[in-house]
Amino acid sequence: MFGRSVRLFNILGFEIKIDISWLILAALVTWSLASGLFPEYYKDLPRASYWWMGVAGAAGLFLSIVFHELAHSLVARNFGISMKGITLFIFGGVAEMEDDPPNPRTEFFMAIVGPLSSAAISLFLFLIIFWGKERGWPVTINGVLAYLAWLNIVLAVFNLLPAFPLDGGRVLRSALWSWKKNLRWATAIAAKVGSGLGISLIILGVISLFMGNFVGGLWWFMIGLFMRSTAQRSYQQLLARGLFHAKKVKDLMVRNPLTVPRSISLTEFVNEYVYKHHFQMYPVLSLGRLTGCISVNQVAATPREEWSTQTVGAIALPCNEETTVGPEDDANKALEVMNRTGNSRLMVVDGDQLVGIIALKDMLTLLSLKMELNDLEKSS
């Protein structure tokens, strides 16, 4: 789902990360608050005050989203679901689950706690505002608190919309799942509603653009695209997990994969491997043993004038848990590693022996064929 993310801190055992795209959201929020909302509602303040209020509002948005996603994560952990952490990105935040909830009850409580937490923040902030006014707090502080209070109401209401992958969509899925006892069917319905809402937001964005609201229209358009693609991808991921649940990595890997010797130069590597086979990463072998991995990014980071003298072995990095899986691992683990790291090919290793490579392209091809043959029900 994301691009490059940066770890910020740990809280209650959860790793909080921020996607680079969040900086775009932070900048947009700060600018819109400092140049639009706060000057409109709080007249005749120094310009610097508006910008400080804008920065505080963006920081409050950050904390609000972290609290919302932390509530999801705590409930999930209480139900025994492993959570990897929380990542904030341009469209908000996500608590990263390693698997779907095991039953409708767990799904319901995990979903509903998000909007409830946002509503609780809003109520708490309104109480603080009332308390602050009684004590004569500056308008700059009360203004920021009022913005955050109403913002959390909007977050709570928006997330309650019954459209997957919003919290309300997950509540809908839990109800449908409980009714029909069929997670796949419930996900398909909730995803269709989510996709429909995404299309509606896209249309709203286009209309806003034509009416002259460029920033708002573009924002709704992007959110609609994101919601539609996320809803569709969530259903596809469920189908994939069902398909690969009973399969091992060794069942899907390519045996006797293409490997690169340590001794060749980077120029030879680029000309004979990268340009011919078009992979992003290659296993490096020495005397039949896996000694590392080399990626296109590593070569690109090396000055071009050194390519003819620098060898593959000199810049190859050790293969780690982000680039390898075992042959006996569940195929869904390979999907999870690919999704988390962005690597589309993983080395299948047994000790220091390379036994194969598993590629996302091959897994998606199998999934596509199963869908065309309507053979997923049997697989899942």
C-alpha positions in Angstrom: 0.0 0.0 0.0 2.8 2.4 0.9 6.0 3.8 -0.4 9.1 4.4 1.8 8.2 4.7 5.5 10.2 6.0 8.5 10.0 4.6 12.0 9.1 7.3 14.5 8.7 5.6 17.9 7.1 2.7 19.8 4.1 3.0 22.0 2.5 0.2 24.0 4.5 -2.3 22.0 3.4 -1.0 18.6 5.8 0.6 16.1 4.6 3.9 14.7 5.8 4.7 11.2 5.2 7.6 8.9 5.0 7.2 5.1 6.7 10.0 3.1 3.4 10.8 1.6 2.2 12.0 5.1 4.4 15.1 4.6 2.2 16.1 1.7 -0.9 15.9 3.9 0.8 17.7 6.8 1.9 20.5 4.4 -1.6 20.8 2.9 -3.4 20.8 6.3 -1.0 23.4 7.7 -1.4 25.7 4.7 -5.2 25.4 4.5 -5.5 26.1 8.2 -3.1 29.0 8.3 -4.3 30.7 5.2 -8.0 29.8 5.2 -9.9 28.3 8.1 -8.3 30.1 11.1 -8.2 33.6 9.5 -11.9 33.1 8.5 -13.0 32.3 12.1 -10.5 34.3 14.2 -10.0 37.7 12.7 -7.2 40.2 13.2 -4.6 37.9 14.7 -0.9 38.2 13.7 0.0 36.2 10.6 2.6 34.2 12.6 -0.2 33.2 15.0 -2.2 31.6 12.1 0.9 29.6 11.0 1.6 28.4 14.5 -2.1 27.4 14.8 -1.8 25.6 11.5 1.3 23.6 12.6 -0.5 22.7 15.9 -3.6 21.6 14.0 -1.5 19.3 11.7 0.3 17.9 14.8 -3.1 17.3 16.5 -4.4 15.5 13.3 -1.3 13.3 13.6 -2.0 12.4 17.2 -5.7 11.9 16.5 -5.0 9.4 13.8 -2.4 7.6 15.9 -4.9 7.4 18.8 -7.7 6.1 16.4 -5.4 3.4 14.9 -3.9 2.5 18.3 -7.5 1.7 19.5 -7.8 -0.7 16.6 -4.5 -2.3 17.5 -5.2 -2.7 21.2 -8.5 -4.4 20.6 -6.9 -6.6 18.0 -4.1 -7.6 20.4 -6.7 -8.3 23.1 -8.3 -10.8 20.7 -5.0 -12.4 20.0 -4.4 -11.0 16.5 -0.8 -10.1 15.7 -0.3 -6.4 14.8 2.9 -5.2 13.1 2.4 -1.5 13.8 0.7 1.7 12.6 1.7 3.6 9.5 0.4 7.1 8.7 0.2 8.1 5.0 -1.4 10.8 2.9 -5.0 9.4 3.3 -4.8 8.8 7.1 -3.4 5.8 8.9 -3.7 2.1 9.0 -3.1 -0.6 11.7 -1.2 -3.3 10.0 -2.8 -6.7 10.6 -1.0 -9.9 9.5 -4.4 -11.7 8.9 -8.1 -11.2 8.8 -10.1 -11.4 12.1 -11.0 -15.0 13.0 -14.7 -14.3 13.5 -17.5 -11.6 13.0 -17.4 -10.7 16.7 -13.7 -9.8 16.6 -14.2 -7.9 13.4 -17.1 -5.9 14.8 -15.2 -4.8 18.0 -12.0 -4.1 16.2 -13.9 -1.9 13.7 -16.3 0.0 16.0 -13.6 1.0 18.5 -12.1 3.3 15.9 -15.0 5.8 15.5 -15.7 5.5 19.2 -12.2 6.5 20.0 -12.5 9.6 17.7 -15.8 10.5 19.3 -14.2 10.2 22.7 -11.3 12.5 21.7 -13.9 15.0 20.5 -15.9 14.9 23.7 -12.7 15.3 25.8 -11.5 18.3 23.7 -14.9 20.0 24.0 -14.6 19.6 27.8 -11.1 21.1 27.7 -12.3 24.0 25.6 -15.1 24.8 28.1 -12.6 24.5 31.0 -10.1 26.8 29.1 -12.7 29.5 28.4 -13.6 29.6 32.0 -9.9 30.4 32.7 -9.4 32.8 29.9 -7.1 30.8 27.6 -5.9 32.6 24.5 -8.1 32.3 21.4 -5.2 30.7 19.5 -5.3 27.7 21.9 -9.1 27.4 22.0 -9.2 27.8 18.2 -6.9 24.8 17.6 -8.7 22.7 20.2 -12.1 23.5 18.6 -10.7 22.6 15.1 -9.5 19.2 16.5 -12.7 18.5 18.3 -14.8 19.0 15.2 -12.2 17.2 13.1 -12.6 14.1 15.2 -16.3 14.2 14.9 -15.8 14.3 11.1 -13.4 11.4 11.3 -15.8 9.4 13.5 -18.8 10.0 11.1 -16.8 9.4 7.9 -15.4 6.2 9.2 -18.9 4.9 10.1 -19.9 5.0 6.5 -20.7 1.3 5.6 -18.1 1.2 2.8 -15.1 -1.2 3.0 -12.3 -0.6 4.0 -13.7 2.1 6.3 -14.5 1.1 9.8 -18.2 1.2 9.0 -17.6 -1.1 6.0 -15.9 -3.6 8.4 -18.9 -3.4 10.7 -21.1 -4.1 7.7 -18.8 -7.0 6.8 -19.0 -8.4 10.3 -22.9 -8.3 10.2 -23.0 -10.0 6.7 -20.4 -12.5 7.8 -22.4 -13.4 11.0 -25.6 -13.7 8.9 -24.3 -15.9 6.0 -21.3 -17.5 7.8 -19.3 -16.7 4.6 -16.4 -14.3 4.9 -15.7 -14.2 1.2 -19.3 -13.3 0.3 -19.4 -10.6 3.1 -16.1 -9.1 1.9 -17.4 -9.0 -1.7 -20.5 -7.1 -0.7 -18.7 -4.7 1.6 -16.0 -4.1 -1.1 -18.6 -3.4 -3.7 -20.2 -0.8 -1.4 -16.7 0.7 -0.8 -16.0 0.8 -4.5 -19.3 2.5 -5.1 -18.5 5.2 -2.5 -15.2 5.6 -4.1 -16.8 6.3 -7.5 -19.2 8.7 -5.9 -16.3 10.7 -4.4 -14.6 10.7 -7.7 -17.7 12.2 -9.3 -18.0 14.7 -6.5 -14.4 15.7 -7.1 -14.9 16.2 -10.8 -18.0 18.4 -10.1 -16.0 20.4 -7.5 -13.2 21.0 -10.0 -15.7 22.3 -12.6 -17.2 24.6 -10.0 -13.8 26.2 -9.3 -12.9 24.4 -6.1 -9.6 23.0 -7.3 -8.0 21.9 -4.1 -11.2 20.4 -2.6 -12.1 18.7 -5.9 -8.7 17.2 -6.4 -8.7 16.0 -2.8 -12.1 14.2 -3.1 -11.0 12.8 -6.5 -7.9 11.3 -5.0 -9.7 9.9 -1.9 -12.3 8.3 -4.2 -9.6 6.7 -6.3 -7.8 5.4 -3.2 -11.1 4.0 -1.7 -12.1 2.3 -4.9 -8.7 0.7 -5.4 -8.3 -0.3 -1.8 -11.8 -1.9 -1.7 -11.0 -4.0 -4.8 -7.5 -4.9 -3.6 -8.8 -6.0 -0.2 -11.2 -8.5 -1.8 -8.4 -9.8 -4.1 -6.1 -10.2 -1.1 -8.8 -12.3 0.7 -9.1 -14.5 -2.4 -5.3 -14.8 -2.6 -5.0 -15.8 1.1 -7.7 -18.4 0.6 -6.0 -19.8 -2.5 -2.5 -19.9 -0.9 -3.6 -21.0 2.6 -3.0 -24.7 2.0 0.1 -24.2 -0.2 3.8 -24.1 0.8 6.4 -21.8 -0.8 8.0 -24.9 -2.4 4.8 -25.6 -4.3 4.9 -22.2 -6.0 8.6 -21.4 -6.3 10.7 -21.6 -9.5 13.5 -24.2 -9.1 17.0 -23.7 -10.5 16.6 -19.9 -10.6 18.9 -17.4 -12.4 21.9 -16.6 -10.2 24.8 -14.2 -10.5 28.5 -15.0 -9.8 30.3 -12.8 -7.3 33.3 -12.2 -9.7 31.7 -10.4 -12.6 31.8 -6.6 -12.9 28.8 -4.4 -12.5 29.0 -3.5 -16.2 28.7 -7.2 -17.0 25.9 -7.6 -14.5 23.9 -4.8 -16.0 24.4 -5.8 -19.6 24.1 -9.6 -19.2 21.5 -9.8 -16.4 19.5 -6.6 -15.8 18.9 -5.6 -19.4 18.2 -9.2 -20.5 16.0 -10.5 -17.7 14.5 -7.2 -16.2 14.4 -8.4 -12.6 15.0 -5.9 -9.7 17.0 -8.3 -7.5 19.2 -11.3 -8.1 20.8 -14.0 -5.8 24.6 -14.1 -5.7 26.3 -17.4 -5.4 29.8 -18.5 -4.7 30.8 -22.2 -4.9 27.1 -23.2 -5.0 26.3 -21.3 -1.8 24.1 -18.2 -1.4 26.3 -15.4 -0.3 24.1 -12.4 -0.8 21.6 -10.5 -3.0 22.2 -7.6 -5.4 19.5 -5.2 -6.5 19.3 -2.6 -9.3 19.1 0.1 -6.6 22.5 -1.0 -5.3 24.0 -0.7 -8.7 22.4 2.7 -9.3 23.9 4.0 -6.1 27.4 3.1 -7.3 29.1 5.8 -9.4 29.0 4.7 -13.1 32.7 5.2 -13.6 33.3 2.4 -11.0 31.0 -0.1 -12.8 33.9 -1.6 -14.8 36.1 -2.2 -11.8 33.6 -2.9 -9.1 32.5 -6.5 -8.7 29.1 -7.9 -7.8 30.5 -9.5 -4.7 31.8 -6.2 -3.5 28.4 -4.5 -3.2 26.1 -7.5 -2.7 24.3 -7.4 0.7 23.5 -10.4 2.9 20.0 -11.8 2.2 17.8 -11.2 5.2 14.2 -11.8 6.3 13.0 -9.1 3.9 14.4 -10.9 0.9 14.1 -14.6 1.8 11.5 -17.3 2.9 11.9 -21.0 3.6 10.5 -23.7 1.3 8.3 -25.0 4.1 6.8 -21.6 4.9 3.1 -20.9 4.2 2.8 -19.2 0.8 0.8 -16.5 2.5 3.9 -15.6 4.5 5.7 -14.9 1.2 2.8 -12.6 0.2 3.0 -10.8 3.6 6.7 -10.2 3.2 6.2 -8.9 -0.3 3.5 -6.6 0.8 5.5 -5.3 3.7 8.8 -4.8 1.9 7.7 -4.0 -1.6 10.0 -6.8 -3.0 8.3 -8.7 -5.8 10.7 -11.6 -5.7 12.0 -13.6 -2.7 14.8 -16.0 -2.4 13.8 -19.4 -1.2 16.6 -20.7 1.0 17.3 -23.8 3.1 20.2 -23.0 5.3 22.8 -21.4 3.0 21.4 -23.2 0.0 19.3 -21.4 -2.6 16.5 -23.8 -3.6 14.3 -21.5 -5.7 12.7 -18.1 -6.1 9.1 -17.2 -5.6 7.7 -14.3 -7.6 4.6 -12.1 -7.0 4.0 -12.2 -10.8 3.7 -16.0 -10.8 1.4 -16.0 -7.8 -0.9 -13.4 -9.3 -1.0 -15.3 -12.6 -2.1 -18.4 -10.7 -4.8 -16.3 -8.9 -6.0 -14.8 -12.2 -6.3 -18.2 -13.8 -8.2 -19.6 -10.8 -10.6 -16.6 -11.0 -11.1 -17.1 -14.8 -11.9 -20.8 -14.2 -14.2 -20.0 -11.2 -12.1 -22.4 -9.2 -11.5 -20.2 -6.1 -14.3 -21.6 -4.1 -12.7 -25.0 -4.2 -9.3 -23.5 -3.4 -10.4 -21.4 -0.4 
